Structure formats: structure tokens, C-alpha cells
């Protein structure tokens, strides 16, 4: 679990071994937590690109899974627990999507323009989220009740992506992309929970440049994705059978 206090302590004990970039940033007043989170962004987006190009999980682009990951991180920080951050984050994610689906279904028959309809859906999602936070507070789940506005806004903006896909490609495809976004975000959250990696990036910030050649390789990937092996397994199996005269 990312802990800003631990990283500050580590930085103070190892200041002479830290990279000049990190030392200069800290010396200029930039919080160590901000430094690490900025440096970890290239790692997160590279993981998202890997999931898309090699595994075949699409999600809502590259921006949305990254934001959801940091939303999970903020929830975990407020709850003071890695696993609570994951649990509350997933629950909030699913809650918002379910309310979005219901709101979209209720407004489907109304002849309204996109933006006013979207505004109503987001309003209903916001009210449902507030109700959930109130219930969490009364249930003694103070970690969830004390979540800041940052992850909530991120989760709510996810609704627009979902509804836009819902309108264009249908509820099934929108749901699949939402679940894929959740899977990638959870995977990235586990990476952020690896304290040794965060400390390593903080101490040697230049290593994030290695994500550039990795993404070049991913960008030139021409092989089948992992999901395609399962999708076309019968075709691949038949292609491997030698032709018999």
C-alpha cells in the first residue's frame, strides 16, 4: 500500500543515494507523494497498453482505467487499508454503473437531447452515491464515508463513457468494456500496492523512460492477442492439423 509517510522517511534516510531529479524536486518543495504518483503514470499506462495489445482487453481507452486506478488508490488511502480500497472502490464502481444503467433505461422513452439526458443521469448517480456514503457512515464504515471528492468525481464521469457506448453499441458491449476497465484498473492498483516498486521509482526516476521502448515494441505487436487464441482456438487447431492426402 502506498504510504506517503513511509516514502518520506525512506527519502530522508537515503537522500544521498536518491537520484538528482527526485532530490531536486523534494528540495524545491514538491511533495514526495506527488513525485512518485507522477513517475508511476508511465508504468500504469504501459500496463494498460500491454493489456490492450497483448492480452486483448480493450476497456474505455487508456485514460479512464488510469483514473479509476488512482481513484482506488485515494479510497485505499482514506480507508488506511489496501484491501478496503479495493473493496470499496469496486463496490462504488459497480454501484455507479448499475445506477447509470437503470437511469438510462428510465429515460430511454423520453425524447431528449443527449446532454440534458446525460445531466439527469449524472444527477441520479450523484444522489445514489451520496446515499451510499451516508449508509456507509451509519454502518461504521468510516473509511468509505470519508472518501474525498476526487475518486467520486472520477467514478461518476465514467457514467458518460458508459452511456455513450450504451447508445452507440448497446448495453452488452458497454457492460463488457466497463468490466474490462475494472479488471485493468484492479491490476494497476495491485502494481501501485507494491511498495518496493514505488520506492525504486522514487529513488531512480529515470527508469520510467524504459517504458518508451516497451511501448514501441507493443506498438509493433503483430501476433494474436491472448483472448484471440481462445476466440479462434478451433480455427487454430484445424490449421495445425497437417493436410492428409
PyMOL commands that set and color helices and strands:
alter all, ss='L'
color gray80, all
select helices_A, chain A and resi 4-13+20-27+32-55+63-79+82-107+114-138+142-145+149-169+171-192+195-203+205-219+226-231+233-240
alter helices_A, ss='H'
color red, helices_A
deselect
rebuild
show_as cartoon
